Amino acid sequence: MRDGQSEGKTGAQPNKVHQNTPNRKENQAADRSEKRMTLPSRFHKEVHAHLSRNPPPPGSPSNRKESLNSGREKPYNPQEVQRRISEILGKYSNGFWVSKLPQIYRELYKQDIPTEAIKDLETWIHICTVEKTCSSNPSELLLYPAKEQTTTTSPTPILNPNSTSAPVPNSSTPTHQPVQSPTQRAPSTPLLTHSGSSSPRTTTSSSSSPSPPSSPATLSPDLKLKLEELLVKYSNGLWAHALPKLFQDTYKFKLPGHVLENLHLLSGICTIDYPMPDNPKRAILYKGSSSGGGGEGTKDENSNRRNSSAKKEELRVREELGRRLSNHAVPSLQIPKDEYPSVLVVEATNTNGVIIRYIGEGYSLAQESMEDEMRVFYDVNQRRPTPLSSLSSGQLIAVRAEEEEEILRGQVCEVMADRVKVHYVDHGFSEVISKTKVLELHERFFKLPFQATKCKLAGLDPFCQEPAVLKKFETMASGKILLAEIIDRGQTPIAVLYDTSQDDDVNINAACMKALQDKTLTSPLQVNSAYMNVTVRSVCSDGTIYCQLPSRGLAKLNEILENIETYFHSQVTSEFLVSNPFCGKVCLARYKGKWSRVEINNLHGRRVLDILFIDVGVQASVEVFELREIPSQFLRDLLAIPPQAVKCCLADLAVSVGSWTPEAVQWLREKVLNITDCSMKVAKVDETKRCTYVHLFTDKNFHDPGRSLNHQMAQSDLFQQQPDVFLTSHSPAKIFTTTLSSRTPSSGVYSNGCPTSTSSPGKPHVRRALTGPRGGGGGNPTSTNPPEAPSPPSSSLQLPPLLEFPPAGNNIDVYVSVACHPGHFVLQPWRDMYRLVVLMGEMILYYNKTEEKPLNIEKNHIYAAKIENSWHRVLVKGVLSNGLVSVYELDYGKHELVSCTQLQPLIKEFRQLPFQGITAQLAGLKPRQWSEEASIVFRNHVEKKPLVAQLEAIQEATNPWDRKLVVFLVDTSQEERDIWVHDIMAEFADELTKKL
């Protein structure tokens, strides 16, 4: 869908898209079937897959056309440079940043690319395609191979092919099939082609980014080297304000103050992006190509080149081994594009080489179809093929299975006298068979890639052959169909496996890691036994408490953590930074000024995550740079110690866990926290809930039940307030926030409440929190620290500015987050999606550490509300008598019911970005009452999908959430034709009318 008219751009002659719009005249519906829209959509995945990935470095200057006409410094040979660029693009067919071209060119051809050649790239449309990104600081261009020319039979409404693109990170919930683009793009930085230029506000030059103040001209080489070493650990970017703390922790001396005041000094070693132009102190640093050759700047490209070479070598060997039978090479198996593909686990003798088979269309289904075809082809009743008389190791063959009915593909491993050892390439196992069962493999069966492949289990590399780990994996995973979260798509993908067949998702990797624990290092609790010197570490808002009991394990834990503290103090290195977090990973984080064990139990993209301090039962929300890997010399001993936080509940109370009032929680916290000589008597051990019911005492008089805190609470009126409010451990209310040491990172969120994720402690969910468009997965969203000095809530309820839209007849790229029927759906414009991701990350970090305050919740006011694991900007639609509140998500268009305890004031800093959700109705259709069948058809075509919207009209309103658009929706994901959604709905309505 191409349109020469820009969004909000004056002076350009429009291509009169409105003349082709079907609602102008009834007879134009037929005309438009020929005048189809041909914009190549570059939506690789629906937004839930995009938001889990991080945005690439910022975009390029908007005045690049002027630079094309600037004078050339010295002549060069354009033909030679063009030939070399074609060779480079052949290696990187998925595209790369133009800023990396000089370094790649220098590495390959041992000379610098002429400066003028870079300026001339846009004119070489037969060689390459240059595109500009959509960023608040456009300073980058993207380079792709030349587009294939397409022709149409009639004039076509065109979207501007030179429009900007918005990098959007990946989300986490793999609930939809990805939308493929005709021109494949780099998976690490997928781009969305905007149908029209951005509004005047977004099409200005890089002056929209804050200009850094003047400062010393350069940085010392040693300082540059240290900064590069830090930044390379964070390929997804690092917030500039986190750099001083990180630098001092790593190198034991302060970062010079002028560096942050003059960020432009870092331009030689990284790319600087300002996601919030109105705040120059909030910048993101992306590791880029430095002026020196080689290095980490082209790590991804070098990795791609190595992987590509390995694949080519593998294909060459296969061709050589199979030359006697066929001239065809078996193609390599591609990793599914789904975030969470289903896999069948075959076997594992090593966690670094788990044999799996992908399940689904193009994989197991294609294999079944091929084997059915092979059975017919080699059918004994039709013809009995002559067994092969000459065999060699590595040869591809067809094998008649023992049942004499199945024909399978195999590869010769070893040739014996009258028998042969065969590896079944699609099933992943080997056996010794008679030579009479070996047949020639026909060339038609070389087309499907070998289906048995290998993956590596994340986090288990040091224990890949540990007997306890392999035994646990065999019990939990072998022979089962599981979900695989692919966290690294290398030659051998790295994955986290989940068993989703139970009520709670089971993290197989984490379960295997727990097999290393030494059970003798914890004291088993026995009914009617009393324990002294108990320390209550955490009191959750649902009434659950976490205690530490004296044990061998606790003593050993404290000793190891002290040694780690000393070790980190003596080390000046960045190798312990966590660069690839995943659910279930055990690492280290600061708690009250000291390193403590944590387990990652939820990810909000790639920067903000939830962790559980497994030895104190405290939940936190932090940024990834605050985590550290466990040094290898301490890893085994530390993982052998079971978690030292014991989950307990007070016994013999009239109220159950989950229905505690905030007053009762606060009373208990004041009584027991920070007291080290409590005692308790065990009343019951519930193995299913992994909870121990106890009588708790603040002294050693556990013989007198009347002195227990249980008795005191039962006799009080603490549970007689707010009887209608029911809280659960899945949505705890934070009443009290622990005071942290000055050494604790400012962005760390520590609460004495229980874990705020929807999973139980230590059992993270496979699906991450959604910080992108709500229908997709959240995925790789950008997150930041909370505002350094947040303003109090505005008494005048200041609202954000309104979303800006181009004049009617223009096209905009949108994501449909909610679709009820053609008369009501919710759109999100792509243009500010990245800024929404940043906002969501800041809200998580800010509100997860904010002490809860009583609110007088009013209807039709805006607040921040915690929904699932994320904080959202909401409008209160109604307050119910049972303590629940009906809210409307202003950025996503969904209605939710939440507890009144989950609402917080929406501070001024979070009211700057316009609300991103706007309601719309489909143009080109007569208003009607849509049937359920029609609504389902409509939802299937548009919901959770990126589309192009042609703006027909804007219905203004007093409140931003009452505005409404009238638009045509066009699906441009298919290369051969564009799909106008209103045509489909009109045809469906006509057919339904005829049937009636």
VEXNURO-980936 format. One record per residue (C-alpha): z, x, y. Coordinates in steps of 0.001 Angstrom, whole numbers, plus 500000, padded with zeros to 6 digits. Example, Ala and Ser with C-alpha at 12.3 -4.5 7.8 and 13.67 -1.06 7.14 Angstrom:
2
507800512300495500507140513670498940
//
This chain:
996
500000500000500000498769501916502994499067500861506567498044502902509516500455501075511790503847502735512128507243501139512164508035500620515763505328503091516821503238502213519854499795503380520725498448503417517173495752500908516326497036498738513473494888498098510435495461494387510916497520493984507801498393490477508939494813489361508496495175489923504792498520488195504515498215485179502274500188482724504352497670482792507194495036480764505414495086479159502015491709480603501048492834484187501621494811484388498391491591484936496480490313487456499009493437489540498724493027489885494970490171492252495762491780493785498859494658495138496893497194497545498357496941501068496979499957502979498291501028505393495515504692504563495031506876507605494450509867505708493252510744507633490092513720505467489245515399502451490647518026503356493160520882503538490659519065506502489097518228508041492494521803507905493937523339509981491201521156513008492506521878514819495749519552514905498719517320517918499188517488520124502270516617518480505584513089517616506702510531519321508972509734519238512707508007516116513831505604518021516050503942519874513185500486518730514319500925520699517519501820523798515532498532523553513679496678524242516904498811527201517955497146530587518129497009532727515004498630536109515132496051537906512977493133536909510725493563536343507014491423535267504060491926531468503695490025531291500397492301533875498752495475532202500021494216528785498927493469530118495447496952531554495153498621528385496419496650526426493821498036528766491154501579528279492453501214524491492486499913524700488937503255526234487966505281523768490057503288520580489646506336518493490589506356520033494068508830522166496040510074522798499582507694524647501876510619526832502967510587528366499478506858529118499527507136532570501216509647533766498630507665532429495658504454533901497108506133537275497616507501537357494066504167536507492460501740538503494616503971541283496035502992540522499615503993538096502354502080534894502909500408534843506351502359532782508873499223530964509965498539529920506384501772527943506324500746526205509533497362525379508010498752523788504835498357520240506156494650520724506680494036521898503110494088518419501620491807519540498770494436522130497770497804520516498449499652517562499932502267518172502634504874515512503311507753515155505719511176513921504631513314511344506337516403513166507615518553513235510656517534516860511070513857517071510065513256520779509454511577520862506056508245519952504506507537519159500885504487520612499123502693518916496211499357519393494455496443517603496089496399513877495470493662512441493291491204510455495353491085506730494625488462504227495689488617500510496304485922497908496282486853496319499581488811497018502778492479497406501967495617496862503994496974500403504243500427501818504622500649505019506587500148507879504107501826510276506511505026508278506718508378509886506170510275509987502921513939509511502210515657511609499601518142509467497742520694510753495218521007509503491718523414506892490576525271506656487450524814503373485689521723503372483492521053499688483381517382499528484305514103501071483279512940503606485854510065502718488127507363505308487517505193506641490281501494507355489883502067510872491171504963512493489356507485514226491608510194516791491068513001515095489191515671516953491097514475515630494485512635512342493991510988510997497100510381507478498283507205507042500275507848504871503264505250502288503914505310502851507605506610505476509971510219505376510886511424503696513999511295505657517269514884506707516679514016508406513407510624509825514297511846512008517105511858515752516780514692517817515460516404517456518800518192514505517277520346517017515425523187518563517376522386521900518934524870524629518050526485526540520895525614530088521700527336532838519712526958536368518321523391536981517235523927537891513586526372537987510697527372541178508946525540541866505637528851541751503717529752538369505207526277537025504445526592538160500853529944536453500403528703533217501985525616533236499766527820533751496717529867530702497654526941528435498527525030529171495336527892527518493419527163524264495243523489523553494724524138519953495820525437521104499196528803521944500778530420520382503843530793522978506570534391522012507366535364522920503763533985526458504113537012528194505767539510526990503143537135527815500300536334531226501767539992532186502192540937530978498692538136533045497195538167536263499212541790536295500476540887536657504150539887534220506859536327533275507675535519534476511221536022531559513584532662531926515326530794531034512116531629527323512219531151527215515987527659528699515562526246527280512364522736528358513293523786531878512274523698530615508684520088529473508886518922532663507192520924531996504043521098528198503882519698524959505247521905522960507623521830519157507725523621516859510160523931513479508378525814512058511378523955513149514520526749511877516755529216514310515146527972517933515188531062519091513294530036517167510175527289519357508718526183519957505134525113523425504012522459523681501301521747526991499615518192527932500556515864530906500229517111533915502170514989536417503946515344538842501086513134538518498055514279536938494852517872535893494386519404532530493873517130530757496357514509530219493701516867529737490795515440526336489962511866527583490134512648530625488000514399528392485492511402526082485412509135529066484881511261530367482006511469526932480415507722526481480817507064529880479208509375529066476322507586525784475702504184527472475813505346530103473351506691527402471050503375525578471124501479528814470459503576529547467376503100526046466077499369526271466586499258529562464726501327528262461812499289525100461500495837526632461990494903526141458327495415522409458575494494521347462078493296522606465430495776520319467196499196521416468519502164519070468333503292518221471882506833519031472980509427516284472927510322515128476427513875514117477327514033510370478129514150509584481808517055507177481318520384508427482612522098507372479378519601507372476491520724506178473071520781508872470391521343509005466647523574511951465765522218513611462601524577516542462095526301519432463824527297522795462422527689524025465984528420521995469144525802524100470935523136522773468570523867519140467684520830517613465950519971514218467431517128511714467548516402509609470624516377505863470044513947503512471738510358502971472749508279506141472584510791507763470276512310506094467185509969503100467473506934505371467745508178507346464753508571504193462651505064503117463611503641506535462674505429506576459306504105503082458539500624504382459299501212507431457105502335505234454220499077503282454436496994506420454868498471508139451812498860504951449772498694505816446062496884502566445280494025503489447613493684507168446877495889509888445402495615512937447658495470516301445966498671518322446516498263521526448505497937524576446271498441527193448989501560527046451165503003529390453767506229529453455705506015527442458939503141525265457757503144521596458755502779519221455817503143515635454676505838515036452062506091512186449583509748511137449535511720510681446329511274506917446512507482507470446275507055504967449105507790506972452242505559509732453587507313512031456063506241514943458229507742518290457262507560522013457836507681524641455106510823526785455297510594528758452067508075528890449216509316529400445639507619529434442224507118525722441706509316524354444466509416524544448244512145524135450859511044521655453517512536520743456891511823517134457927510848517571461572511483513933462516514779513488460675516495516828461209517500517781457659516100520025454902515788519841451120514110521611448198511317519579446567508580519978443993505245521341445219503575518274443733505059516182446548503470518282449289500316516870450867497986517927453647499022516557457031496089514803458655495359515684462282496021512122463455499721512706462709499986515705465037500089513542468166503735512463468115506295515151469092508840516158466477511625513605466863514570515681465647515869517799468515519046519510469627521553519048472417524606520956473556527982519259474038529301519847477549532622521654477846532809522808474219530895526079474481533937528358473879534847526330470774531372525593469461532238526642465885535931525740465865536682523981462535539021521412464121536403520526466735533579520212464203535742518111461868536634515744464703532992515485465737531908514799462160534426511961461921533631510362465264529904510938465765527862511924462711525488509207461598526294506990464600524190505760467489525832506850470734525064507005474438524254510444475810524917511293479436522442514082480151524052516362482726521590519252482401517946518685481407517191522231480336515381523504477252518412522383475227519911519491477196523657519496477851525220516108477211528408514101477071528382511612474192530063508212474336530866505678471637530470502291473322531007500183470201534694499656471015536394497761473819536803501004475777534135503674475916535244506742473951534292510151475334533381512151472209533467515513474015536980514858475338538159513685471922536856516889470315538645518951472955541902517161472158541528518277468536542592521730469754546042520466470776549099521756468938551194518677468141554301520809467590554419521512471327555534517981472162558647516113471116557917512824469340559980509945470728562114507994468251563532504505468626567255504350469578567229508029470491568503509203473858566967511952475962568522513817478885567181515982481705564257513614482076562105513913485212560224510840486450557000512181487908555154509005488859555762505288489325552609503188489226552192500042491256552019497959488069555451499137486888554330501920484547556223505210484899555319508737483775558123511055482658558446514688481660560854515567478848562138519049478009560020520537475198558477523768473959555165522579475323556507522066478861558110525510478889554896527145477664552819525149480175554918526316483112554668529915481928550865529817481625550430528110484997552580530796486624550359533467485083547244531654486329548765531490489814549280535265489756545812535869488333544029533779490987546038535518493695544680538893492566541059537802492097538389537830494798535610535896493140533807532573493230533023532410489525535775529859488877534321527170491148533375524030489224529651523608489746528873520970487117531619518332486828531541515596484210533885512938482867536447514330480440536276517892481771539663519659481957540080522075484860542562523006487593543465521519490976546253521963493496549324519726493173552167520338495622550825523789496390550381525008492801547549524942490277547926522135487722545845520785484863543568517852485651541027515803483787538013514346485584537942510626484841535433509253487316532603510568489496531404509093492765528122510958492698528291514753492576530799515593495312533641513092495292535487512482492056538695511024490652541014513261488676544206512724486706546977515310486734547619514995483022551071516594483100552546514389485851550504511169485558549280511259489153545785510159490183543825511888492948540457511633494661539105515035495708535922516887496498534440519108493843535040522343495765538799521834495307538539522274491528538655525521489572537616526449486063540379527608483723540033531408483279538804532206479792541858534266478821544108531232479403541744528505478201542668528233474520546428528419475095546305525894477913544193523375475998546516523675472983549347522091474995549277518258474871549633516377478188553259516507479241553337513173481068554817510474478807553796506907479642556792504575479709557728501015480686561154499565481409562368497398478520564074493995478622562701492857481974561723489238482553558447490323484184555705492150482345553860495242483404551211494224485904553187491554487767555563493804489679555969493103493381555496495929495895559213495651496733560201496304493105557874499302492860559213500779496088562830500276494991562253502073491697560442504951493377563306505508495772565749505546492868564086507944490441561465510143492088562482513747492721565566513401490499565613515913487630568629514765485606567676511245484602568265510066481046566627507415478940567068505575475664564007504542473655563848500833472771560343500579471291557237502703470785553924500833471077551292503046469473548393500678470273549103500797473997550351504388473825553436503304475731557171503776475157559641501071476261562864502631477535566173502004479288566262504358482280569378505883483851569790508056486930572625509956485258573725510857481734575686507649481082573083506214478738575854504700476550576514501952479105573542499501479297574984498006482461574313501235484365570626501261483512568006500662486163566609497953483881569849495960484230570035496497487986566463495274488505566960492273486252569994491195488296568198491618491635565709489375493392563023492057493521560706490063491276561115486744493069558693487445495885554967486796495853555093485134492424551430484177492520550130487697492978549213489353489691548466493057489713547085495055486822546803498727486075543069498375486674543626497622490352546958499143491379548313498891494863549359502107496478552723501724498174553828505292498595552014508559499078553632511819498034554122514336500825552074517388499993552593521057500625550710522599503495548674524511500915547345521301499419543714520658500392543474518076503114540965515984501239543082515727498102544243512184497501547582512088495716549340508886494851552360507977492833550375505052491573548730505081488182545061505996487780542852503869489941539780504024487742539048501123485433539674503240482377543068504025480934544545507484481611542697510210479825539918507892478671537176507943481339534448505358481364530871506328480664529724504398483707530525505962487012531564504248490196528674502813492143528174504372495534524523503544495840522792500155495748525016498008493627522486497056491038521745500590490036523954503319489064525587505142491545524727508298491146524412511357492930525764510359496351526877512674499088530565512552499954532745514183502556536313514660503601537967511752505376537847511797509170540088514506510525541626512288513175540792508669512358541121506129515089543312503069514624541608499773513878539857498377516889541669495402518340538374493997519584536848494204516075533941496306517292530904495722515092528261498298514164524863498158515877522220495922514356519644497176511884516371497949513638513081496625512277509455497152513332507341494322514767505992491608512488503061492712510353504512496159509655505674497454506308509039498884505356510384500331502118513302498342500757515578498009497772516443494498496557520150494648495737520650490928495032518095488230494208519071484596493730515692482912494208512662483292496543514584481537499288517524483932499221517744487606498367519271490718499948517346493796501081518489497312501916516150499506504001515594503000502575515667504581505977519466504908506270520353504976502584521456508593502744523855507841505588525323504966503583525996507374500721527837509710503098529859506785504457530855505624500975532140509090500090534213509307503263535736505871502674536795506844499134538531509995500325540168508326503315541476505105501784542566506628498467545124508714500369546107506096502946549515504511502643549172500787502200550378498595505037550879494820505024547871493044506494547497489686508127544151488881506517541986486541508573538839484690507645535538485932509122537009489374509927535741492643508515537846494993506369537562497790503852538050496534500283538425498420497023535976496990494485535796498679491104536301502350492021534701502390495458535594501206498933533216498789500654532825497216504072533424493502503562533593490214505420536451487908504421535016484514503460538262482892502383541919483588501535543179481888498382546754480773497746547144482931494645546809486183496571543090486641495973540546487025498746536871486041498676534817488795500309531153489502501019529913493094500704528102493726503969526103496695502671525113495269499280525060491496499693527395490639496797530320488200496737533552489358495095537128488220494516539733490927495147543500491094495431544829490957498970546533494287498257543101495912497942542157495324501593542632497856504396541642497859508063538117499123508675538671502005511086536307502797513934534679505770512168533399503432509478531917500957511970529180503236513291526490502721510656524744499315510778525537497033507858522826497852505337522450494504503555520310491808505161519354488457503666515698487500503366513346484863502055509886485245500564506950484491502858503776482701501773505592479891499916506565476374500859510332475753500956511481474008497780514322473655495348513723476477492905514429475815489252516546478129487125513422479249485261511680480176488524514770482006489748514900484070486545511220485023486901511816486042490508514888488123489661513063489910486868510328490991489284512418492119492273516145492594491631517381496166491454513904497438492322512425499467495188509581497537496786507459497423499927508216494564502317505645493306504806507602491845507686506571488323508662509404487202510954513019487943511963515488485088512402518131486410514789521762485246514759525046485908516541526590487834513639524689490638511891525407489153508454523699485894509483520365487508510414517474486762508082514052488266507405510923486513506199508891489029504214506169489480501638507290491672498734504848494028497058505465496050493896503476499281494272504766501024491147501553500470489179498690502794489950495891500412489072497012497502491263499704496214493590501657493093492724502284490519495457505406488704494324504708485481496203501428485108494277503351485208491008505873482657492226503154480359493595501318480415490247504559479801488362505467476865490610501987475340490175502172475635486381505644474121486361504429471221488519501512470561486137503852470473483144506072467963484906
//
